[in-house]
C-alpha cells in the first residue's frame, strides 16, 4: 500500500485533485534525497573502510549525520518531525518555488518513496545473503559451531528481554524485539582481523565462521517471529509457536524446493534471449517468495532469504551473484542510511534528565551484547587446547545484521525512540570493540603460519580485501571450509 500511495502522490491523475502533491516537486525531492543518501553512504563507507571497519558501519553513521540527529537533510514523519524540519524541503522552497502550503504533501510523498526503496533494499539484501549461504557447508561445520551459535542466540536474547522487562519496565513486545537484536552476529570484521593475525584457519577461526553462518539462519527466523509479533502488538504463546513452526517449515520447504526447482530455473533462463534473462526471473521468484512469506504472517525478508537459498543450488549461482551485486549496491545503502537518519541520538543526551534512563538502557544492552557472546566460547567442549575467550570475542560484533533488526523494529513501530537509539549504540560499539579485543585475546604468533591468503578471496575484480555484508562471511566460510577440510 505504501508504494501505491507514493505513486498516487507522484502522479496526480491517479489521486484525487485535492490530495495530490505537485508531481514535479515530489520527483525533485526524491532525487535530492537520493543524492544525500548516496553521498552519505559513499563518504561514510570510504572513511570507515580506511580505518579498518566495515563500510556498512560508515553508511549507518553517514545516515546519522544527514538525519534527524545532526543536519536534518533526510527527515521522516513521526516523532514530531514534519516538512518544516527537512532541509530538503527548505531548499526546494528557496530554489524551486515550493509553496509552504504544498510542502506537507510533498514531504509525505518523498518520505514514503524513500521508505519503500529502503524496504526493497533490505529485501534484496536478504536475497543476496541467501544466495551465498551454502546449506551443505552449513551442515558440515560441525557440532561445536552449532552449540556456539545456539548459545549465542539464546543467552543474549533471554538476558536482554528479561532484563528490559524487569529492570526498565519495558513492555513484552519491544523487549522481545530488543532481545532479538542482541542475537545477531556479523562476522565480516572478525574474518578480516583473523586473516591479519593468521588465525582464520585455526580451530578457533573455523568454529567462529561456522557459528556465524548458523547464526545468520537462526537470526532470520528470530527476526521473522518477533516482527510478526510486533504487528499483533501482544505476545500469544500459541502464536509464537505457530510462527516458529511456520518460519522453520518455510525454510525447510525452500530447501526441498531447491532440489526440484533449480534445474527448471536454469532451463527457463537458458530459453530467454533478451537482456536480464537471468536476473529478472530470479527477482520474480524472490518477490513471489517474499509475498508468500508475508501472507502467512511472516516477514517478506524471510521469503527473499529462502529464495536465495533455493537459487544458490543452481549452476548459475556465480553469474547471478555478479548480476545482483550492482542492484544491491544501488538499493541496500538506502536502507542503512535511512536507519541512521531515523535514529535520534539526542534521546541519549545525559544532560537532559529524561534521557538518562535511555542511556542506562543502552549501557545495559551493550553489556549483555558483549558478555552474552563471550560466554559462547566457554560452551565449546572436548577441545582442551583451544582459546575459548577468542571464540566468544569473535562473536561480539553485530554490524549490518544488527542494523537489519533495528531498521525492521523502527519500521514496525515496536521500538520507542530511546530503545531504538540504544540498539543503534549497541551495534556501533560492539562493531568498534571487536577488532582491538580480538588482537588482545589472540597472543602474538611466531610460528610463521599464514593461512589467510587462500581463505579471504573477494570474488569481485578488485584487489583489496572486501568484507562488507553477511554474504561475504558465508563466502569466507566456504573458502575456509574448502581449504581446511
C-alpha positions in Angstrom: 0.0 0.0 0.0 2.8 2.4 0.8 4.1 2.0 -2.8 0.8 2.8 -4.4 0.2 5.7 -2.1 3.6 7.1 -3.2 2.6 6.6 -6.8 -0.7 8.5 -6.2 1.3 11.4 -4.7 3.7 11.4 -7.6 1.1 11.2 -10.4 -1.9 13.4 -9.7 -4.0 11.6 -12.4 -4.0 8.6 -10.0 -5.1 10.5 -7.0 -7.8 13.0 -6.1 -7.0 16.5 -7.1 -7.4 17.7 -3.5 -4.8 15.3 -2.1 -2.2 15.0 -4.8 1.1 16.7 -4.5 2.9 18.5 -7.3 4.5 15.6 -9.2 7.5 17.6 -10.3 8.2 18.7 -6.7 7.9 15.1 -5.5 10.3 13.9 -8.1 12.7 16.7 -7.3 12.5 15.9 -3.5 13.1 12.2 -4.1 16.1 12.9 -6.4 17.7 15.3 -3.8 17.0 12.7 -1.1 18.9 10.0 -3.2 21.8 12.4 -3.7 22.0 12.8 0.1 21.7 9.1 0.7 24.4 8.1 -1.8 26.8 10.8 -0.7 26.3 9.9 2.9 26.8 6.2 2.2 29.8 6.6 0.0 31.7 9.1 2.2 30.8 7.2 5.4 31.7 3.9 3.8 35.1 5.1 2.5 36.1 6.7 5.8 35.1 3.6 7.7 37.0 1.3 5.3 40.1 3.4 5.7 40.2 2.9 9.4 39.7 -0.9 9.0 36.0 -1.1 9.9 33.0 -2.4 7.8 31.8 0.2 5.2 28.3 -0.5 6.3 29.0 1.0 9.7 30.1 4.1 7.9 26.8 4.1 5.9 25.0 4.0 9.2 27.0 6.8 10.7 26.6 8.8 7.5 22.8 8.4 7.9 23.0 9.7 11.5 24.9 12.8 10.3 22.4 13.7 7.5 19.4 12.6 9.5 17.4 14.0 12.5 20.4 13.8 14.8 22.6 16.4 13.0 21.9 18.0 9.6 18.2 17.3 9.1 18.7 16.7 5.4 16.9 13.4 5.5 13.9 13.6 7.8 10.9 11.3 8.1 7.4 11.9 9.6 7.0 10.7 13.1 8.3 11.8 16.5 7.1 15.4 15.8 9.0 15.8 12.6 7.3 17.4 9.6 8.2 19.2 6.4 9.5 22.3 8.2 12.2 20.1 9.8 13.6 18.9 6.5 16.4 20.9 4.9 15.5 19.4 1.6 12.0 21.0 1.8 13.6 24.3 2.8 16.0 24.0 -0.2 13.1 23.4 -2.6 11.2 26.3 -1.2 14.2 28.6 -1.8 15.3 27.3 -5.2 12.3 25.6 -6.9 9.4 27.8 -5.6 7.8 25.1 -3.4 5.0 26.8 -1.6 4.6 26.3 2.2 1.0 25.1 1.6 2.2 22.3 -0.7 5.2 21.3 1.5 3.4 18.8 3.8 2.1 16.7 0.8 5.4 16.8 -1.0 7.3 15.9 2.2 4.9 12.9 2.9 5.2 11.6 -0.6 9.0 11.9 -0.7 9.3 10.1 2.7 7.0 7.3 1.5 9.0 6.8 -1.7 12.4 6.7 0.2 10.9 4.3 2.8 9.6 1.9 0.1 13.0 2.0 -1.6 14.6 1.2 1.8 12.3 -1.7 2.3 13.1 -3.0 -1.1 16.8 -2.6 -0.3 16.5 -4.9 2.8 14.6 -7.5 0.8 17.4 -7.6 -1.8 20.0 -7.7 0.9 18.4 -10.8 2.4 18.1 -12.3 -1.1 21.8 -11.7 -1.6 22.6 -13.3 1.8 20.6 -16.4 1.0 22.2 -16.6 -2.5 25.6 -17.1 -0.8 24.5 -19.3 2.1 25.5 -22.8 1.1 23.4 -25.3 3.1 25.8 -28.1 2.5 28.6 -26.1 4.1 26.2 -25.1 6.9 25.6 -28.7 7.8 29.3 -29.6 7.6 30.6 -27.0 10.1 30.2 -29.4 13.0 28.5 -29.8 16.4 30.9 -27.3 18.0 29.8 -24.4 15.8 26.2 -25.4 16.2 26.5 -25.3 20.0 28.2 -21.9 19.9 25.6 -20.5 17.6 22.6 -21.7 19.7 24.2 -20.4 23.0 25.0 -17.2 21.2 21.3 -16.7 20.3 19.6 -17.9 23.4 21.7 -16.3 26.1 21.7 -12.7 24.9 18.0 -13.0 23.9 16.9 -14.2 27.3 19.1 -11.9 29.3 18.2 -8.8 27.2 14.4 -9.5 27.1 14.1 -10.4 30.8 16.4 -7.6 31.8 14.5 -4.9 29.9 11.1 -6.1 31.2 12.2 -6.4 34.9 14.7 -3.6 35.3 13.2 -1.0 33.0 9.5 -1.9 32.8 9.6 -2.3 29.0 6.5 -3.9 27.5 6.9 -7.5 26.3 6.9 -6.9 22.5 9.5 -4.1 22.4 11.6 -6.0 25.0 11.5 -9.2 22.8 12.4 -7.1 19.7 15.4 -5.6 21.5 16.4 -9.0 22.9 16.2 -10.4 19.4 18.6 -7.7 18.1 21.1 -8.9 20.6 21.2 -12.4 19.0 22.7 -11.1 15.7 26.3 -11.8 14.7 28.1 -10.1 11.8 31.4 -11.8 11.4 32.8 -9.8 8.5 35.1 -7.6 10.6 36.2 -10.6 12.6 37.1 -12.5 9.5 39.3 -9.6 8.4 41.1 -9.4 11.8 41.6 -13.2 11.9 43.1 -13.1 8.5 45.5 -10.4 9.5 46.5 -12.4 12.6 47.0 -15.6 10.5 44.3 -17.3 12.6 41.5 -17.7 10.1 42.2 -21.4 9.5 42.8 -22.2 13.2 40.3 -24.3 15.2 39.0 -21.1 16.8 38.6 -19.4 13.4 36.7 -22.4 11.9 34.3 -22.5 14.9 33.7 -18.7 14.7 33.0 -18.8 11.0 30.7 -21.8 11.2 28.8 -20.4 14.1 28.3 -17.1 12.3 26.8 -18.9 9.3 24.3 -20.7 11.6 23.7 -17.5 13.5 22.6 -15.9 10.3 19.9 -18.5 9.6 18.7 -18.5 13.3 18.7 -14.8 13.3 16.5 -14.6 10.3 14.0 -16.9 11.9 14.0 -14.9 15.1 13.5 -11.7 13.2 10.6 -13.1 11.3 8.9 -14.2 14.5 9.4 -11.0 16.5 8.5 -8.8 13.6 5.2 -10.7 13.3 4.6 -10.3 17.0 5.2 -6.6 16.7 2.4 -6.4 14.1 0.0 -8.1 16.5 1.0 -6.0 19.5 0.7 -8.8 22.0 2.5 -12.0 22.9 0.4 -15.1 22.4 2.3 -18.3 23.2 0.2 -20.2 20.6 1.0 -17.6 18.0 4.7 -17.7 18.9 4.8 -21.5 18.4 2.9 -21.1 15.1 5.4 -18.5 13.9 8.4 -20.6 14.8 7.0 -23.7 13.2 5.9 -21.8 10.1 9.2 -20.0 9.7 11.2 -23.2 10.1 8.8 -25.0 7.8 9.1 -22.2 5.2 12.9 -22.5 5.1 12.8 -26.3 5.1 10.3 -26.2 2.3 12.6 -23.9 0.4 15.4 -26.4 0.8 13.2 -29.2 -0.6 12.0 -26.9 -3.4 15.6 -26.1 -4.3 16.3 -29.7 -5.3 13.3 -29.6 -7.7 13.2 -26.0 -8.9 16.9 -25.3 -9.6 17.1 -27.2 -12.9 13.8 -25.7 -14.0 15.1 -22.2 -13.3 18.3 -22.8 -15.3 16.2 -24.2 -18.2 14.0 -21.1 -18.2 17.0 -18.8 -18.1 18.6 -20.6 -21.0 15.4 -20.2 -23.1 15.4 -16.4 -22.7 17.5 -14.3 -25.0 16.8 -10.7 -24.1 18.6 -8.5 -21.5 18.0 -9.6 -17.9 17.4 -13.2 -18.9 18.9 -14.4 -15.6 18.4 -11.7 -13.0 14.8 -10.7 -13.9 13.4 -14.3 -13.4 15.4 -14.5 -10.2 13.8 -11.3 -8.8 10.4 -12.6 -9.9 11.0 -15.7 -7.9 12.4 -13.8 -4.9 9.4 -11.4 -4.8 6.9 -14.2 -5.1 8.6 -16.0 -2.2 8.6 -12.7 -0.2 4.9 -12.3 -1.0 4.1 -15.9 0.2 6.0 -15.3 3.4 4.0 -12.1 4.0 0.6 -13.7 3.5 1.4 -16.4 6.1 2.2 -13.7 8.6 5.9 -13.9 8.3 8.3 -11.1 7.2 8.8 -10.7 3.4 12.6 -10.7 4.0 12.3 -14.4 5.1 10.8 -15.2 1.8 13.6 -13.4 0.0 16.2 -15.2 2.1 14.6 -18.5 1.2 14.6 -17.7 -2.5 18.3 -17.0 -2.3 18.8 -20.4 -0.6 16.9 -22.1 -3.5 18.8 -20.4 -6.3 22.2 -20.9 -4.5 21.8 -24.6 -5.6 21.7 -23.7 -9.3 24.5 -23.9 -11.8 24.2 -20.2 -12.5 24.8 -19.1 -8.9 28.0 -17.2 -9.6 26.7 -15.4 -12.6 23.5 -14.5 -10.7 25.6 -13.2 -7.7 27.5 -11.0 -10.1 24.3 -9.5 -11.7 22.6 -9.0 -8.3 25.6 -7.1 -6.9 25.2 -3.8 -8.7 21.4 -3.7 -8.0 22.2 -4.3 -4.3 24.8 -1.6 -4.4 22.0 0.8 -5.5 19.3 -0.1 -3.1 20.9 -1.6 0.1 22.7 1.7 1.1 19.3 3.4 1.1 18.2 1.0 3.9 21.3 1.5 6.1 21.4 5.3 5.6 17.6 5.5 6.3 18.1 3.6 9.6 20.8 6.0 10.6 18.8 9.0 9.5 15.7 8.0 11.6 17.9 7.5 14.7 17.7 10.4 17.1 20.8 10.1 19.2 19.7 13.2 21.1 17.5 10.9 23.2 20.7 9.6 24.8 22.0 13.0 25.8 22.8 12.7 29.6 22.4 16.4 30.1 18.7 16.0 29.8 17.3 14.2 32.9 14.5 12.5 31.0 17.1 10.9 28.7 19.2 9.2 31.4 17.1 6.1 31.5 17.6 5.6 27.8 21.4 6.0 28.3 21.3 3.4 31.1 19.3 1.2 28.9 21.9 1.5 26.1 24.7 0.6 28.7 22.7 -2.4 29.7 22.2 -3.6 26.1 26.0 -3.2 25.4 27.0 -5.2 28.5 24.5 -8.0 27.5 25.7 -7.9 23.9 29.3 -8.4 25.0 29.0 -10.9 27.8 26.2 -12.8 26.1 28.6 -13.6 23.2 31.8 -14.0 25.2 30.1 -16.8 27.2 29.6 -18.8 23.9 33.3 -19.6 23.7 33.1 -21.5 27.0 30.3 -23.7 25.6 32.9 -25.4 23.4 33.5 -29.0 24.7 36.0 -31.7 24.0 38.8 -29.2 23.0 41.5 -28.9 25.6 43.9 -26.7 23.6 41.6 -24.1 22.3 41.2 -20.4 23.0 37.6 -20.2 24.3 37.8 -16.5 25.1 38.8 -15.7 21.5 35.8 -17.6 20.1 33.5 -15.6 22.4 35.1 -12.3 21.4 34.9 -13.2 17.7 31.1 -13.5 18.1 30.6 -10.0 19.5 30.2 -7.6 16.5 26.6 -7.1 15.3 27.3 -5.0 12.2 24.8 -4.9 9.4 22.8 -7.8 10.8 22.0 -5.8 14.0 21.1 -2.9 11.8 18.5 -5.0 10.0 16.9 -5.8 13.3 16.9 -2.1 14.3 15.5 -1.0 11.0 12.7 -3.5 10.9 11.9 -2.7 14.5 11.7 1.0 13.9 9.6 0.5 10.8 7.1 -1.7 12.7 6.7 1.0 15.4 7.6 -1.6 18.1 10.6 0.4 19.4 10.5 3.6 21.3 13.0 6.3 20.2 15.2 5.7 23.3 15.1 1.9 22.8 15.8 2.2 19.1 18.7 4.6 19.7 20.0 2.3 22.4 20.1 -0.6 19.9 22.0 1.5 17.4 24.5 2.4 20.0 24.9 -1.3 20.9 25.5 -2.1 17.2 28.1 0.7 16.8 30.1 -0.1 20.0 30.2 -3.8 19.5 31.4 -3.4 16.0 34.1 -0.9 17.1 35.3 -3.0 20.0 35.7 -6.3 18.2 38.9 -5.7 16.3 41.1 -4.5 19.3 39.6 -7.1 21.6 40.4 -9.9 19.1 44.0 -8.7 18.8 44.3 -8.7 22.6 42.9 -12.2 23.2 45.0 -13.8 20.5 48.6 -13.9 21.6 51.3 -13.0 19.1 52.2 -15.9 16.9 55.7 -16.5 15.8 55.2 -19.8 14.1 55.1 -18.1 10.7 51.8 -19.7 9.7 49.9 -17.5 7.4 46.8 -19.4 6.4 44.7 -16.4 5.5 45.8 -15.9 1.9 43.8 -18.8 0.3 40.8 -18.1 2.6 39.9 -14.5 2.1 39.1 -14.2 -1.6 36.9 -11.4 -2.9 35.1 -12.6 -6.0 34.9 -9.2 -7.5 37.7 -7.8 -9.8 39.0 -5.5 -7.1 42.3 -6.5 -5.5 41.7 -5.2 -2.0 40.1 -7.1 0.8 36.4 -6.5 0.8 34.2 -7.9 3.6 31.1 -5.8 3.7 28.0 -7.9 4.1 26.9 -11.2 5.7 27.2 -12.7 2.3 30.9 -12.2 2.4 31.0 -14.1 5.7 29.4 -17.1 4.2 31.8 -16.9 1.2 34.7 -16.8 3.6 33.3 -19.8 5.4 33.0 -21.7 2.2 36.6 -20.9 1.2 38.0 -21.7 4.6 36.0 -25.0 4.7 37.4 -26.0 1.4 40.9 -25.4 2.5 40.7 -27.0 5.9 38.7 -30.0 5.1 
